[in-house]
Each structure stands twice: as structure tokens, then as C-alpha cells.
Amino acid sequence: MAESRGLWFLVGLSLGTLAGVLYAPQSGEKTREMLRSKADEGRDLMQRTAGDVRQQMNQRVTTMRDQATDIADRGRQVVNRQLDQFQAAVEAGKQAYREAAGVENKGDAASQL
């Protein structure tokens, strides 16, 4: 929104300057020289503004990339933790089954004797 206002300000400034130049009582050579000078100033301003915007965007992209990397790392850690817990629960279940089956097999062997 602020960038849009700045753009419209520059457009209005340019149109006002052009209107003033066209109605100014100067010679054609002086008017052309002033127009060239103002065009150069405008071009320089736009280049500086474009450089500033590019720098700000690079900073934002870098920040967002770092945040995305951090989120992905945390997600990976959570998934690995959950996987470890799941594997531990499976092993505990297997061990409990082995113990229960071992107890039943011993009990069955004792009743047969």
C-alpha cells in the first residue's frame, strides 16, 4: 500500500513538473536540458528504489527460508521421536507376548506332567 502511494506520488510529481515546464517561459534548449536533467534524476531515483526493494526482498526471502528450514527440522525431529516411541512400544508388546507365551507354554508342560 505504501509503495503504491509512493508510485502515485512520483507519477503526480512527474506530471506536475511536465506541466510546469511546458508553460514556463524558457528557451527550447534550456527546457530540453532541464527535462534531461529531471529524467536522469528520476532514473537514478528509480534505480536506488529498485535496489532498496531488491535488498529488502532478499532479506525477507532469507528470513523465510531460515524459518522454513527450522520448521522442517523440528517436524523431522517430532516424526523421529514418534517413530522411536512406536518402535519401542512394538518391542515392548513383542516382549510381553513372549513372556506371556513362555509362561503359558511352561504351564501347559507342567499340567501334562
Secondary structure as a PSIPRED ss2 file (coil, helix, strand):
# PSIPRED VFORMAT (PSIPRED V4.0)

   1 M C   1.000  0.000  0.000
   2 A H   0.000  1.000  0.000
   3 E H   0.000  1.000  0.000
   4 S H   0.000  1.000  0.000
   5 R H   0.000  1.000  0.000
   6 G H   0.000  1.000  0.000
   7 L H   0.000  1.000  0.000
   8 W H   0.000  1.000  0.000
   9 F H   0.000  1.000  0.000
  10 L H   0.000  1.000  0.000
  11 V H   0.000  1.000  0.000
  12 G H   0.000  1.000  0.000
  13 L H   0.000  1.000  0.000
  14 S H   0.000  1.000  0.000
  15 L H   0.000  1.000  0.000
  16 G H   0.000  1.000  0.000
  17 T H   0.000  1.000  0.000
  18 L H   0.000  1.000  0.000
  19 A H   0.000  1.000  0.000
  20 G H   0.000  1.000  0.000
  21 V H   0.000  1.000  0.000
  22 L H   0.000  1.000  0.000
  23 Y C   1.000  0.000  0.000
  24 A C   1.000  0.000  0.000
  25 P C   1.000  0.000  0.000
  26 Q C   1.000  0.000  0.000
  27 S C   1.000  0.000  0.000
  28 G H   0.000  1.000  0.000
  29 E H   0.000  1.000  0.000
  30 K H   0.000  1.000  0.000
  31 T H   0.000  1.000  0.000
  32 R H   0.000  1.000  0.000
  33 E H   0.000  1.000  0.000
  34 M H   0.000  1.000  0.000
  35 L H   0.000  1.000  0.000
  36 R H   0.000  1.000  0.000
  37 S H   0.000  1.000  0.000
  38 K H   0.000  1.000  0.000
  39 A H   0.000  1.000  0.000
  40 D H   0.000  1.000  0.000
  41 E H   0.000  1.000  0.000
  42 G H   0.000  1.000  0.000
  43 R H   0.000  1.000  0.000
  44 D H   0.000  1.000  0.000
  45 L H   0.000  1.000  0.000
  46 M H   0.000  1.000  0.000
  47 Q H   0.000  1.000  0.000
  48 R H   0.000  1.000  0.000
  49 T H   0.000  1.000  0.000
  50 A H   0.000  1.000  0.000
  51 G H   0.000  1.000  0.000
  52 D H   0.000  1.000  0.000
  53 V H   0.000  1.000  0.000
  54 R H   0.000  1.000  0.000
  55 Q H   0.000  1.000  0.000
  56 Q H   0.000  1.000  0.000
  57 M H   0.000  1.000  0.000
  58 N H   0.000  1.000  0.000
  59 Q H   0.000  1.000  0.000
  60 R H   0.000  1.000  0.000
  61 V H   0.000  1.000  0.000
  62 T H   0.000  1.000  0.000
  63 T H   0.000  1.000  0.000
  64 M H   0.000  1.000  0.000
  65 R H   0.000  1.000  0.000
  66 D H   0.000  1.000  0.000
  67 Q H   0.000  1.000  0.000
  68 A H   0.000  1.000  0.000
  69 T H   0.000  1.000  0.000
  70 D H   0.000  1.000  0.000
  71 I H   0.000  1.000  0.000
  72 A H   0.000  1.000  0.000
  73 D H   0.000  1.000  0.000
  74 R H   0.000  1.000  0.000
  75 G H   0.000  1.000  0.000
  76 R H   0.000  1.000  0.000
  77 Q H   0.000  1.000  0.000
  78 V H   0.000  1.000  0.000
  79 V H   0.000  1.000  0.000
  80 N H   0.000  1.000  0.000
  81 R H   0.000  1.000  0.000
  82 Q H   0.000  1.000  0.000
  83 L H   0.000  1.000  0.000
  84 D H   0.000  1.000  0.000
  85 Q H   0.000  1.000  0.000
  86 F H   0.000  1.000  0.000
  87 Q H   0.000  1.000  0.000
  88 A H   0.000  1.000  0.000
  89 A H   0.000  1.000  0.000
  90 V H   0.000  1.000  0.000
  91 E H   0.000  1.000  0.000
  92 A H   0.000  1.000  0.000
  93 G H   0.000  1.000  0.000
  94 K H   0.000  1.000  0.000
  95 Q H   0.000  1.000  0.000
  96 A H   0.000  1.000  0.000
  97 Y H   0.000  1.000  0.000
  98 R H   0.000  1.000  0.000
  99 E H   0.000  1.000  0.000
 100 A H   0.000  1.000  0.000
 101 A H   0.000  1.000  0.000
 102 G H   0.000  1.000  0.000
 103 V H   0.000  1.000  0.000
 104 E H   0.000  1.000  0.000
 105 N H   0.000  1.000  0.000
 106 K H   0.000  1.000  0.000
 107 G H   0.000  1.000  0.000
 108 D H   0.000  1.000  0.000
 109 A H   0.000  1.000  0.000
 110 A H   0.000  1.000  0.000
 111 S H   0.000  1.000  0.000
 112 Q H   0.000  1.000  0.000
 113 L C   1.000  0.000  0.000
